[in-house]
Amino acid sequence: MSRVDRLVCHVLPQAFLMALVTEGRLLELQVVRRDKPSRVESIFLGRLERVMPDLDAAFVDIGIDRAGFLRAEDLSGVDGWPPLGAPVLVQVRNDGEGDKGPRLSMNIAISGRYLVYHPNGAGVTFSRRIEGESERDRLRAHVEGLLDGGIVLRTAAGGAMADVLQADATRVLERWEKIRRLALDVEPPADLSARIPGERDPIARALRDHGADLEEVILDDRAMARTLQDKMDRLGEKIRVRWHNGTMPAFDIDDVAGQIDTALAPRIALQSGVEVLFEPGETLCAVDVDSAGAGGRQGRAPRRPVDVNLEAAPAIAQQLRLRNLAGAVVIDFVNMRSAYDRDKVQALLAEHLASDPVPTQIYGFTRLGLFELTRARRGPTLAAQLEALEKSDD
């Protein structure tokens, strides 16, 4: 996961906007609407409503307006489908869109700062960015036996000491035990996460996900800043909390507002004059690298195609995450004849995609020279979220 050194938070009457920034570059904008908060990672005690054999899936009543969708591949701890009406403990993987309900899984994941606990899993696995067998062996020795289940060590765990990992394991286990006790005490359908204070607090989640690198949180709401500072003091955290009461808007910091505007435009211009065009569709996003403006300056040779593509690759990875584009993605890089050059571009793009918390699958260059990948769907695109927010304010 990318290092995040600053969270810039803009509080509106109808929503909470949180910008994740590293070295002045906007990685992600999280839009939390008060009237329609995201349920991703929330845990429900649902009731099996209907099994669809043709789809190898089922619908689960979790107590909201639309039933959740549970695929057979996301079953866990059961042999086949439970009987209709049976209670099932599920976690939301992504929010539903349009007339579709949320995607559910019985493979519960409890995220900490350094590790993710899977109560129904087994063994120790690692973030792709934790490299080196010696480091993996060291970390495995520290966490094996701490939890009864599976453990995934996050990127932030690299270099962490045993006491830090043990404290994180204790925290995630306490959260899981609260969920488990609630599941025994309530009748389905029930939102269990809503019954645990702070479980859906967007800043708390950001601190959990990025706190190992985070240097400061900036809020333009004085009361929220004061509450967060009190919490940091109680926990002994060294993260700075700053109330932004300047004459300029909070999102003028690091030109967050300008970077959001760029992410809403179909084209972005890179430093050399290269332009990248994004054309998102329902199931496929087309990306085109246009080198027309990147010709050599007077007296200099024109830029090589591989150099143009190496400049475009990191920007494409950043924009896929920032715009929250999903599904199949086809990139039309400037044509390269050399397999060596194509491998360099693919390796650089893969390196930058590896820091995206949303899973991506790279398929590489096709015979036509197009580059293919897929990115998992995690809710609406940034443009759709901001458009819905604007409409809710009308």
HELIX and SHEET records of a PDB file:
HELIX    1   1 ALA A   72  ASP A   74  5                                   3    
HELIX    2   2 GLU A  133  VAL A  143  1                                  11    
HELIX    3   3 THR A  155  ALA A  157  5                                   3    
HELIX    4   4 ALA A  162  ASP A  185  1                                  24    
HELIX    5   5 SER A  193  ARG A  195  5                                   3    
HELIX    6   6 PRO A  202  HIS A  210  1                                   9    
HELIX    7   7 ARG A  222  LEU A  235  1                                  14    
HELIX    8   8 ALA A  250  ASP A  255  5                                   6    
HELIX    9   9 VAL A  256  LEU A  264  1                                   9    
HELIX   10  10 ALA A  292  ALA A  294  5                                   3    
HELIX   11  11 PRO A  305  ARG A  323  1                                  19    
HELIX   12  12 ALA A  339  LEU A  353  1                                  15    
HELIX   13  13 LEU A  382  SER A  392  1                                  11    
SHEET    1   A 5 ARG A  25  ARG A  33  0                                        
SHEET    2   A 5 ALA A  15  THR A  22 -1                                        
SHEET    3   A 5 ARG A   6  VAL A  11 -1                                        
SHEET    4   A 5 GLU A 216  LEU A 219  1                                        
SHEET    5   A 5 ARG A 240  TRP A 243  1                                        
SHEET    1   B 6 ALA A 190  ASP A 191  0                                        
SHEET    2   B 6 ILE A  43  MET A  52 -1                                        
SHEET    3   B 6 ALA A  57  ASP A  61 -1                                        
SHEET    4   B 6 GLY A  68  ARG A  71 -1                                        
SHEET    5   B 6 ARG A 103  SER A 105  1                                        
SHEET    6   B 6 PRO A  87  ASN A  94 -1                                        
SHEET    1   C 4 ILE A 110  SER A 111  0                                        
SHEET    2   C 4 LEU A 115  HIS A 118 -1                                        
SHEET    3   C 4 GLY A 150  LEU A 153 -1                                        
SHEET    4   C 4 GLY A 123  PHE A 126  1                                        
SHEET    1   D 6 ARG A 267  ALA A 269  0                                        
SHEET    2   D 6 GLU A 275  PRO A 280 -1                                        
SHEET    3   D 6 LEU A 284  ASP A 290 -1                                        
SHEET    4   D 6 GLY A 327  ASP A 332  1                                        
SHEET    5   D 6 PHE A 371  ARG A 375 -1                                        
SHEET    6   D 6 THR A 360  PHE A 365 -1                                        
END                                                                             
